Amino acid sequence: MSELNPDIYLPLNEMLSILESITDGVFIDSAEGICLWCNSACEDLYGITIEEIQGKTVDKLEQEGIFSPSVTRRVLAEGRELTIIHENKEGVRLLTTGMPVSGTSGKTEFIITTSRDISRITQMQKGPGAMPITGLRDVKALDSYDFGSDHIIARSEPMKNVMALAKRLASVNSTVLITGESGVGKGLIARTLHEEGTRWKNPFITVNCGAIPETLIESELFGYVPGSFTGSRAGGKRGLFEAAQKGTIFLDEISELPLNLQVKLLQVIQERQITPVGGVEPIPIDVRIISATNRNLAELVQNGKFREDLYYRLNVVPIEVPPLRDRPDDILPLIQMYLTRCNRELHEDKSISAEATAVLLKYPWPGNIRELQNIVERLVITSSSRVITEDDIFIFIKEAAEQNTSINTDTSLAAALEKAEKTILQQALSDYGSTRAIAKALSISQPTVVRKLAKYGLHKEDIS
């Protein structure tokens, strides 16, 4: 934890107002473990009032059953940030992060803890230190969409928005471009568009444009007539576009399509017909085209690596699938789903401890859902006991989780502070005009004012 910046100053009442607006419970304890303040969200989570707990030690509050165990006590004992899952006096499971805050002396002066109710997400079974994650009934209670053995979890607002848009687009025939990082589930969104639409009884054909050799991709997409090239089948071959007749063709990794075939794909979209390799007679097609990429197509267009006219034809309606780190509410249900699946497929009956789950929730998941699925399977296979513990978590995950200090809340403390700081600077810029006058009014240095105005892109001419 970095030291407090003496150049930053907010009046106490403004600071408490910001903390009061945060949707998660916030505790502030002294370095001696004495409760100094909590917000109203914290009062609701723990079933207490600030008057009941202010001035009491965390040991006393733990004895009274307000929470069990105390994360502040553990942070003070270990001298580092910790995330645990514990219970309030009603037995509700809470995900709590405790952070030591150091002063200019380098010594810990406060412990700030943030708590979130996760019992409604997990519907966890109670047990001695373990958090069993059980069957798909738990997942089905959440926002889940089924496609055979596949499911889309959409509890977070970003994914709810994606699914709402996908359902609206399913009933129309517009060409859709799905974007997002590798492993976010673009293929499942494409299947949603097909399954929820009028074409659901007809074929859904997936083509990975990056996996087919350039010399074969044309014949794979459009087929070929007999004798069109050496080694071709005597009776010719039907292409994937023709195989998708009346249904949907999903062109994954569309950015990898060679430029010469981009021209032919553009013709297919415009004319709604294909011509097999070696053929002269066009074949009418009635196929919905959905494409996907993890690359920036607009940038590829600028660099001459993707046709601009094809880009606009494909990008009629874009859907951007958020990375897993931007949809933290979906992480725990996804762990539930894949643990249940692995237990079933591997004939195991394993659960994950609260401490191990806390580590997984803090991990940023750079490989997104695909990485989460693989990690859960590896944990089930490699753990020697029925309960997967923190010791079973791979070292690279624990290191990344420790470095990931962001708070996964709807309104994080850092975001709230930045928003308030920007608002104060905007008002000060409007009231005082010069950086010297602003510095004097806010009791900070002039270089700090200059740096922060630049950070937020604030200029005198922007203030009305």
MOVENUR-V470475 format. One record per helix or strand of 3 or more residues. SS is the DSSP state (2 for helix, 1 for strand). FROM is the first residue (numbers start at 1). TO is the last residue. If there is no record, write none. Layout:
BEGIN
[[SS & FROM & TO] [SS & FROM & TO]]
END
This chain:
BEGIN
[[2 & 12 & 20] [1 & 25 & 30] [1 & 34 & 38] [2 & 40 & 46] [2 & 50 & 53] [2 & 58 & 63] [2 & 71 & 78] [1 & 82 & 88] [1 & 93 & 102] [1 & 108 & 117] [2 & 119 & 122] [2 & 136 & 140] [1 & 144 & 147] [1 & 150 & 153] [2 & 157 & 170] [1 & 176 & 179] [2 & 186 & 195] [1 & 204 & 208] [2 & 214 & 222] [2 & 240 & 243] [1 & 248 & 252] [2 & 254 & 256] [2 & 259 & 271] [1 & 288 & 293] [2 & 297 & 302] [2 & 308 & 314] [1 & 317 & 320] [2 & 324 & 326] [2 & 328 & 345] [1 & 351 & 353] [2 & 354 & 362] [2 & 368 & 382] [2 & 390 & 392] [2 & 395 & 403] [2 & 413 & 432] [2 & 435 & 442] [2 & 446 & 455] [2 & 460 & 462]]
END
